[in-house]
Structure formats: C-alpha cells, structure tokens
Amino acid sequence: MTRTVIGAFALDAVLVVAFAAIGRASHDSAAFGIGLVTTAWPFLVALVVGWLAARAWRAPAAPVRTGLGVWVITVAGGMVLRALSGQGTAVPFIIVATLTLLVMLVGWRVVAALVSRTRRARSSQTSPSAPVAGRS
C-alpha cells in the first residue's frame, strides 16, 4: 500500500472517531474512554466495509468515486450495527450523523481535489521567459 492510501484511510478513521467524540461531548458524555469505543466501533467497522466496497485504495482522494461510496456505507452500516448492538438510532441522530459524516468523509476529498487542481493549474501556466544572454 502507498502512503497516500494509508494516509487517506487513517484520515477517514480519525474523522469517524472525531465525529463520535464530538457527539459524545455534545451530550455531556465522556468524549474519551470506553464510551468513545462503544460509540465509534460501528462506524469504524462500516468504514472498513465502505473502503472495500468502494475499492477506495484505487483512488483514495476521489470525492465522488470514493468519498460518496465510503460515506454512504459508513453511515448505513454504522446505523445497522448500532441497532444490532442495542445502541440508539433516533431519526435526529441519523440526520446529524449523515450530514456530519458527509462533510467529513467527502469534504476533505473535495478540498484535496481543489488544492490539487489549483496546483496543476499553477504549474501549467507559462513561466516568464528567461532573460536573453547579452542583454542587460
């Protein structure tokens, strides 16, 4: 695996854990510890499934090809695993999780694509011509 693939997966995983920590903290629950593991694991497992289903290693930073697939499977799979494990899946939580993970999992890919596009555009612009020898 390349550094890009490992980095993209690690970023996705960190964002999923951050989502769980922020959610726990917003409900006056401990943001870290076993509670965080309990909240995050369904989404982390679904994230792995999403990466496999989307074949994310082929284009890890692609917003549409990879990001959307990983996001949908992470949310849907995470909710199914939460329900099966006796955790809550209230409609407001589903809405917040769906929107937050969209911004997180697809958002960083959109930003990366824009940065990459900007860099390519800058590097393809013609540079000023070099001074002609003998001219002052």
LOVODREN-35890 format. One record per residue (C-alpha): residue number from 0; residue in three letters; x, y, z. Coordinates in Angstrom, 1 decimal. Example, Ala and Ser with C-alpha at 12.3 -4.5 7.8 and 13.67 -1.06 7.14 Angstrom:
BEGIN
+-----+-----+--------+--------+--------+
|   n | res |     px |     py |     pz |
+-----+-----+--------+--------+--------+
|   0 | ALA |   12.3 |   -4.5 |    7.8 |
|   1 | SER |   13.7 |   -1.1 |    7.1 |
+-----+-----+--------+--------+--------+
This chain:
BEGIN
+-----+-----+--------+--------+--------+
|   n | res |     px |     py |     pz |
+-----+-----+--------+--------+--------+
|   0 | MET |    0.0 |    0.0 |    0.0 |
|   1 | THR |    1.1 |    3.5 |   -0.7 |
|   2 | ARG |    1.5 |    6.3 |    1.8 |
|   3 | THR |   -1.5 |    8.1 |    0.1 |
|   4 | VAL |   -3.8 |    5.1 |    0.7 |
|   5 | ILE |   -2.7 |    4.6 |    4.3 |
|   6 | GLY |   -3.0 |    8.3 |    4.9 |
|   7 | ALA |   -6.4 |    8.6 |    3.4 |
|   8 | PHE |   -7.7 |    5.6 |    5.4 |
|   9 | ALA |   -6.1 |    6.9 |    8.6 |
|  10 | LEU |   -7.7 |   10.4 |    8.0 |
|  11 | ASP |  -11.1 |    8.7 |    7.4 |
|  12 | ALA |  -10.7 |    6.7 |   10.7 |
|  13 | VAL |   -9.6 |    9.8 |   12.7 |
|  14 | LEU |  -12.6 |   11.7 |   11.3 |
|  15 | VAL |  -15.0 |    9.0 |   12.3 |
|  16 | VAL |  -13.6 |    8.8 |   15.8 |
|  17 | ALA |  -13.7 |   12.7 |   16.0 |
|  18 | PHE |  -17.4 |   12.5 |   14.9 |
|  19 | ALA |  -18.1 |   10.1 |   17.8 |
|  20 | ALA |  -16.1 |   12.1 |   20.3 |
|  21 | ILE |  -17.8 |   15.4 |   19.3 |
|  22 | GLY |  -21.2 |   13.7 |   19.5 |
|  23 | ARG |  -20.5 |   12.3 |   23.0 |
|  24 | ALA |  -19.2 |   15.6 |   24.2 |
|  25 | SER |  -22.2 |   17.5 |   22.9 |
|  26 | HIS |  -24.4 |   15.2 |   25.1 |
|  27 | ASP |  -22.3 |   15.7 |   28.2 |
|  28 | SER |  -20.8 |   12.2 |   28.0 |
|  29 | ALA |  -17.1 |   11.4 |   28.3 |
|  30 | ALA |  -15.6 |   12.1 |   24.9 |
|  31 | PHE |  -12.8 |    9.5 |   25.5 |
|  32 | GLY |  -12.5 |    6.1 |   27.0 |
|  33 | ILE |  -14.8 |    3.0 |   26.7 |
|  34 | GLY |  -17.8 |    5.2 |   25.8 |
|  35 | LEU |  -16.0 |    6.5 |   22.8 |
|  36 | VAL |  -15.1 |    3.0 |   21.7 |
|  37 | THR |  -18.7 |    1.9 |   22.1 |
|  38 | THR |  -19.9 |    4.9 |   20.0 |
|  39 | ALA |  -17.3 |    4.7 |   17.3 |
|  40 | TRP |  -16.9 |    1.0 |   16.6 |
|  41 | PRO |  -20.0 |    0.5 |   14.4 |
|  42 | PHE |  -18.9 |    3.4 |   12.2 |
|  43 | LEU |  -15.3 |    2.2 |   12.1 |
|  44 | VAL |  -16.3 |   -1.3 |   11.0 |
|  45 | ALA |  -18.7 |    0.2 |    8.4 |
|  46 | LEU |  -15.8 |    2.4 |    7.2 |
|  47 | VAL |  -13.7 |   -0.6 |    6.5 |
|  48 | VAL |  -16.6 |   -2.2 |    4.6 |
|  49 | GLY |  -17.1 |    1.0 |    2.7 |
|  50 | TRP |  -13.4 |    1.1 |    1.7 |
|  51 | LEU |  -13.6 |   -2.4 |    0.5 |
|  52 | ALA |  -16.8 |   -2.0 |   -1.4 |
|  53 | ALA |  -15.7 |    1.3 |   -3.0 |
|  54 | ARG |  -12.2 |   -0.1 |   -3.7 |
|  55 | ALA |  -11.0 |    3.1 |   -2.2 |
|  56 | TRP |   -7.4 |    2.2 |   -2.5 |
|  57 | ARG |   -7.7 |    2.8 |   -6.3 |
|  58 | ALA |   -8.5 |    6.5 |   -5.9 |
|  59 | PRO |   -8.5 |    7.2 |   -2.1 |
|  60 | ALA |   -8.9 |   11.0 |   -2.5 |
|  61 | ALA |  -11.6 |   11.0 |   -5.2 |
|  62 | PRO |  -14.6 |   12.8 |   -3.8 |
|  63 | VAL |  -17.3 |   11.2 |   -6.0 |
|  64 | ARG |  -15.8 |    7.8 |   -6.9 |
|  65 | THR |  -14.6 |    7.0 |   -3.4 |
|  66 | GLY |  -15.9 |    9.6 |   -1.0 |
|  67 | LEU |  -19.6 |    9.1 |   -1.7 |
|  68 | GLY |  -19.4 |    5.3 |   -1.6 |
|  69 | VAL |  -17.4 |    5.3 |    1.6 |
|  70 | TRP |  -19.7 |    7.9 |    3.2 |
|  71 | VAL |  -23.0 |    6.0 |    2.4 |
|  72 | ILE |  -21.7 |    2.7 |    3.5 |
|  73 | THR |  -20.2 |    4.2 |    6.7 |
|  74 | VAL |  -23.5 |    5.8 |    7.7 |
|  75 | ALA |  -25.8 |    3.0 |    6.7 |
|  76 | GLY |  -23.6 |    0.2 |    8.0 |
|  77 | GLY |  -22.8 |    2.2 |   11.2 |
|  78 | MET |  -26.6 |    2.6 |   11.9 |
|  79 | VAL |  -27.3 |   -1.1 |   11.2 |
|  80 | LEU |  -24.5 |   -2.1 |   13.6 |
|  81 | ARG |  -25.7 |    0.4 |   16.2 |
|  82 | ALA |  -29.2 |   -1.0 |   16.0 |
|  83 | LEU |  -28.0 |   -4.6 |   16.2 |
|  84 | SER |  -25.8 |   -3.8 |   19.2 |
|  85 | GLY |  -28.7 |   -2.1 |   21.1 |
|  86 | GLN |  -27.5 |    1.4 |   20.6 |
|  87 | GLY |  -29.8 |    4.3 |   19.6 |
|  88 | THR |  -30.7 |    5.2 |   16.1 |
|  89 | ALA |  -33.2 |    8.0 |   16.6 |
|  90 | VAL |  -34.1 |   10.0 |   13.5 |
|  91 | PRO |  -32.3 |   13.2 |   14.6 |
|  92 | PHE |  -29.1 |   11.2 |   15.2 |
|  93 | ILE |  -29.4 |    9.6 |   11.8 |
|  94 | ILE |  -29.8 |   13.0 |   10.2 |
|  95 | VAL |  -26.9 |   14.6 |   12.2 |
|  96 | ALA |  -24.6 |   11.6 |   11.5 |
|  97 | THR |  -25.4 |   11.6 |    7.8 |
|  98 | LEU |  -24.7 |   15.3 |    7.4 |
|  99 | THR |  -21.7 |   15.3 |    9.6 |
| 100 | LEU |  -20.0 |   12.3 |    8.0 |
| 101 | LEU |  -20.8 |   13.7 |    4.6 |
| 102 | VAL |  -18.9 |   16.9 |    5.4 |
| 103 | MET |  -16.1 |   14.9 |    7.0 |
| 104 | LEU |  -15.6 |   12.0 |    4.6 |
| 105 | VAL |  -16.4 |   13.7 |    1.4 |
| 106 | GLY |  -15.4 |   17.2 |    2.4 |
| 107 | TRP |  -11.7 |   16.5 |    2.9 |
| 108 | ARG |  -11.6 |   14.9 |   -0.6 |
| 109 | VAL |  -13.3 |   17.9 |   -2.2 |
| 110 | VAL |  -10.7 |   20.2 |   -0.5 |
| 111 | ALA |   -7.9 |   17.9 |   -1.7 |
| 112 | ALA |   -9.2 |   17.9 |   -5.2 |
| 113 | LEU |   -9.5 |   21.6 |   -5.3 |
| 114 | VAL |   -5.9 |   22.0 |   -4.0 |
| 115 | SER |   -4.6 |   19.5 |   -6.5 |
| 116 | ARG |   -6.4 |   21.3 |   -9.3 |
| 117 | THR |   -5.1 |   24.6 |   -8.2 |
| 118 | ARG |   -1.5 |   23.3 |   -8.1 |
| 119 | ARG |   -1.8 |   21.7 |  -11.5 |
| 120 | ALA |   -3.2 |   25.0 |  -13.0 |
| 121 | ARG |   -0.3 |   27.0 |  -11.4 |
| 122 | SER |    2.3 |   24.6 |  -12.6 |
| 123 | SER |    0.9 |   24.5 |  -16.2 |
| 124 | GLN |    1.0 |   28.3 |  -16.5 |
| 125 | THR |    3.8 |   29.5 |  -18.6 |
| 126 | SER |    6.7 |   30.9 |  -16.6 |
| 127 | PRO |    8.2 |   34.2 |  -17.5 |
| 128 | SER |   10.8 |   33.8 |  -20.2 |
| 129 | ALA |   14.4 |   33.6 |  -19.1 |
| 130 | PRO |   16.5 |   36.7 |  -19.9 |
| 131 | VAL |   18.3 |   36.6 |  -23.2 |
| 132 | ALA |   22.1 |   36.3 |  -22.9 |
| 133 | GLY |   24.0 |   39.5 |  -23.6 |
| 134 | ARG |   21.1 |   41.8 |  -22.7 |
| 135 | SER |   21.1 |   43.9 |  -19.6 |
+-----+-----+--------+--------+--------+
